[in-house]
Amino acid sequence: MADYSVKLLAKKPVTHNVNSYTVEKPEGFTYTPGQATDFSILKDELATEKRPFTFTSLPSDDTLEFTIKSYTDHDGVTNALTKVQPGDSFEISDAWGAIEYEGEGVFLAGGAGITPFIAIFRDLYAQGRISNNQLFFSNRTTADIILKEELERMLGDGFFNLISGELAKDYFHGRIDKDFLLKHITNFDQPFYVCGPDAFTEAILEALQGLGAKADTLVFEK
């Protein structure tokens, strides 16, 4: 895999702990919506600290965008990203990843696990192909919902939010589990796209298979 040095062009807040980062796009660089890259900050000891981040821009865009949640409770890469400024340099690898669109289905995201789906939805929306795709998005609080307005605009009635850490009017309360899936999904013979923390992904995949979803219909990062 090749590596590329790119400069940060812009940083803007998305939520209280999520920012979008617009960076240069290397000439000829390609990726499929849903794919990721190995990313590092080219600064001191951080240069060797590579992390996987998903592209949230469209492949046709002139720049690359990442939408990244920062964890400021420890001194890691995402915390360091809160301090970067336009002109700073990053290193990215060629694109990789198993998550890509395989047809109309149900998307199940936990927290920052929404990021590979953002590019997929943006791509489908630009082509007028959102169709009957559904997104169930699980977060701790309403303030944690990433790109809520844009997802509402793209998905319309196909966008559902679950909030586990507070009681919020007009939102499902709780988590995505087997009982929730059984209550809200009738067809388990369709693609299911799953992304979130490891425990979230494992639990959802197990629940889906227990409800009859076939292994070859489950799209997730292996």
C-alpha positions as CSV (number, residue, x, y, z in Angstrom):
1,M,0.0,0.0,0.0
2,A,1.2,3.5,-0.8
3,D,1.3,6.3,1.7
4,Y,0.5,10.0,0.9
5,S,1.3,13.2,2.8
6,V,-1.7,15.6,2.7
7,K,-2.3,19.0,4.3
8,L,-5.2,19.9,6.4
9,L,-7.3,22.6,4.6
10,A,-10.1,23.1,7.1
11,K,-11.5,21.9,10.4
12,K,-15.1,22.5,11.7
13,P,-17.2,21.2,14.5
14,V,-20.0,18.7,13.9
15,T,-21.0,18.0,17.5
16,H,-19.6,18.7,20.9
17,N,-16.9,16.1,20.4
18,V,-16.8,15.5,16.6
19,N,-15.1,17.5,14.0
20,S,-14.9,17.3,10.2
21,Y,-11.4,17.6,8.6
22,T,-11.0,18.6,5.0
23,V,-7.6,17.6,3.5
24,E,-5.9,17.6,0.2
25,K,-6.7,14.8,-2.2
26,P,-3.6,13.2,-3.8
27,E,-3.7,13.1,-7.6
28,G,-5.4,9.9,-8.8
29,F,-6.5,8.8,-5.3
30,T,-9.6,6.6,-5.4
31,Y,-11.9,4.9,-2.9
32,T,-15.3,3.4,-2.6
33,P,-17.9,5.0,-0.3
34,G,-17.7,3.2,3.0
35,Q,-13.9,2.6,2.8
36,A,-11.2,3.8,5.2
37,T,-7.5,4.6,5.4
38,D,-4.7,4.3,7.8
39,F,-4.2,7.8,9.1
40,S,-1.5,9.5,11.2
41,I,-0.6,13.1,12.2
42,L,2.9,14.0,10.8
43,K,4.1,15.6,14.0
44,D,6.8,14.2,16.4
45,E,6.0,10.8,17.9
46,L,2.4,10.9,16.5
47,A,3.8,10.2,13.0
48,T,4.0,6.4,13.8
49,E,0.5,6.3,15.5
50,K,-1.7,5.1,12.7
51,R,-5.5,4.9,13.2
52,P,-8.3,3.8,10.8
53,F,-10.6,6.6,9.7
54,T,-13.4,6.5,7.1
55,F,-13.8,8.9,4.2
56,T,-17.0,10.8,4.5
57,S,-16.5,12.8,1.3
58,L,-17.6,11.6,-2.1
59,P,-15.1,10.0,-4.4
60,S,-15.9,12.7,-7.0
61,D,-15.0,15.5,-4.6
62,D,-11.8,17.5,-5.2
63,T,-10.8,17.1,-1.5
64,L,-11.0,14.4,1.1
65,E,-13.1,14.7,4.3
66,F,-13.0,12.8,7.6
67,T,-15.6,13.1,10.3
68,I,-13.9,12.0,13.5
69,K,-15.0,11.7,17.2
70,S,-12.3,12.9,19.6
71,Y,-11.7,11.1,22.9
72,T,-10.2,13.7,25.2
73,D,-10.0,11.5,28.3
74,H,-6.7,10.1,27.1
75,D,-3.7,11.4,25.1
76,G,-4.3,9.7,21.8
77,V,-4.6,10.6,18.1
78,T,-8.2,11.7,18.3
79,N,-7.3,14.0,21.2
80,A,-4.4,15.4,19.3
81,L,-6.7,16.1,16.3
82,T,-8.6,18.7,18.4
83,K,-5.4,20.8,18.3
84,V,-4.5,20.6,14.7
85,Q,-4.7,23.7,12.4
86,P,-5.0,24.2,8.7
87,G,-1.5,23.7,7.1
88,D,-0.7,20.7,9.4
89,S,0.2,17.5,7.6
90,F,-1.3,14.0,7.8
91,E,-0.3,10.7,6.3
92,I,-2.9,8.5,4.7
93,S,-2.7,5.1,3.0
94,D,-4.5,3.7,0.0
95,A,-8.2,3.0,0.7
96,W,-9.2,-0.3,2.3
97,G,-12.3,-1.9,3.9
98,A,-15.1,-4.4,3.6
99,I,-18.0,-1.9,4.0
100,E,-19.6,-0.9,0.7
101,Y,-23.1,-0.7,-0.7
102,E,-24.5,-4.0,-1.8
103,G,-28.1,-3.0,-2.3
104,E,-31.1,-1.6,-0.4
105,G,-31.2,-2.7,3.2
106,V,-31.0,-1.8,6.8
107,F,-28.1,0.2,8.3
108,L,-27.4,-0.2,12.0
109,A,-24.9,2.2,13.5
110,G,-23.5,2.9,17.0
111,G,-22.0,6.3,17.7
112,A,-19.0,7.1,15.5
113,G,-19.8,3.9,13.6
114,I,-22.0,6.0,11.4
115,T,-19.0,7.3,9.5
116,P,-18.7,4.7,6.7
117,F,-22.5,5.1,6.1
118,I,-22.2,8.8,5.7
119,A,-20.3,8.5,2.4
120,I,-22.6,5.7,1.2
121,F,-25.8,7.8,1.9
122,R,-24.3,10.9,0.4
123,D,-23.4,9.0,-2.8
124,L,-26.9,7.4,-3.0
125,Y,-28.6,10.7,-2.4
126,A,-26.5,12.5,-5.1
127,Q,-27.7,9.8,-7.5
128,G,-31.3,9.8,-6.4
129,R,-31.0,6.3,-5.2
130,I,-31.7,6.5,-1.4
131,S,-34.9,4.5,-2.1
132,N,-36.2,2.5,1.0
133,N,-32.9,2.2,2.8
134,Q,-33.3,2.5,6.6
135,L,-30.9,3.7,9.3
136,F,-31.2,2.8,13.0
137,F,-28.7,5.1,14.8
138,S,-27.8,4.4,18.5
139,N,-26.3,7.1,20.7
140,R,-26.1,7.9,24.4
141,T,-27.6,11.4,24.2
142,T,-29.3,13.5,21.5
143,A,-26.2,15.8,21.6
144,D,-24.2,12.9,20.3
145,I,-26.1,12.4,17.0
146,I,-23.7,13.1,14.2
147,L,-25.1,15.0,11.2
148,K,-28.7,14.6,12.4
149,E,-30.2,17.2,10.0
150,E,-28.4,15.9,6.9
151,L,-29.3,12.3,7.7
152,E,-33.0,13.4,8.1
153,R,-32.9,15.3,4.8
154,M,-31.4,12.3,3.0
155,L,-33.3,9.4,4.5
156,G,-36.6,11.1,5.5
157,D,-38.9,8.5,7.2
158,G,-36.1,5.9,6.9
159,F,-34.1,7.5,9.7
160,F,-34.6,6.2,13.3
161,N,-32.7,7.3,16.4
162,L,-32.2,5.4,19.6
163,I,-31.0,7.2,22.8
164,S,-29.8,5.1,25.7
165,G,-28.6,7.7,28.2
166,E,-31.6,10.0,28.5
167,L,-35.3,10.1,28.0
168,A,-35.9,12.2,24.9
169,K,-39.3,13.0,23.4
170,D,-39.9,11.5,19.9
171,Y,-36.8,9.2,20.1
172,F,-36.7,5.5,20.8
173,H,-35.2,4.9,24.3
174,G,-32.7,2.0,24.8
175,R,-30.4,0.1,22.6
176,I,-30.5,-1.9,19.4
177,D,-31.0,-5.5,20.5
178,K,-32.7,-8.7,19.3
179,D,-36.1,-7.6,20.7
180,F,-35.9,-4.2,19.0
181,L,-34.9,-5.7,15.7
182,L,-37.7,-8.3,15.9
183,K,-40.2,-5.5,16.6
184,H,-39.1,-3.1,13.9
185,I,-37.8,-5.2,11.0
186,T,-40.0,-7.8,9.2
187,N,-37.7,-8.9,6.4
188,F,-34.4,-10.5,7.5
189,D,-33.6,-11.6,3.9
190,Q,-32.0,-8.3,2.9
191,P,-28.6,-6.6,3.3
192,F,-27.7,-5.5,6.8
193,Y,-24.9,-3.0,7.3
194,V,-23.4,-2.9,10.8
195,C,-20.8,-0.6,12.3
196,G,-20.0,0.6,15.8
197,P,-17.8,-0.3,18.7
198,D,-16.7,-4.0,18.7
199,A,-19.2,-5.1,21.3
200,F,-22.0,-3.3,19.5
201,T,-21.1,-5.0,16.2
202,E,-20.7,-8.4,17.7
203,A,-24.0,-8.3,19.5
204,I,-25.9,-7.0,16.5
205,L,-24.5,-9.6,14.1
206,E,-25.3,-12.4,16.6
207,A,-28.9,-11.0,17.0
208,L,-29.4,-10.8,13.2
209,Q,-28.2,-14.3,12.6
210,G,-30.5,-15.5,15.4
211,L,-33.4,-13.9,13.6
212,G,-32.6,-15.6,10.4
213,A,-30.3,-13.2,8.5
214,K,-27.8,-15.1,6.3
215,A,-24.1,-14.5,6.8
216,D,-23.7,-13.4,3.2
217,T,-26.2,-10.5,3.7
218,L,-24.2,-9.0,6.6
219,V,-21.9,-6.2,5.7
220,F,-19.4,-5.2,8.4
221,E,-15.7,-4.5,8.9
222,K,-14.1,-7.9,9.3
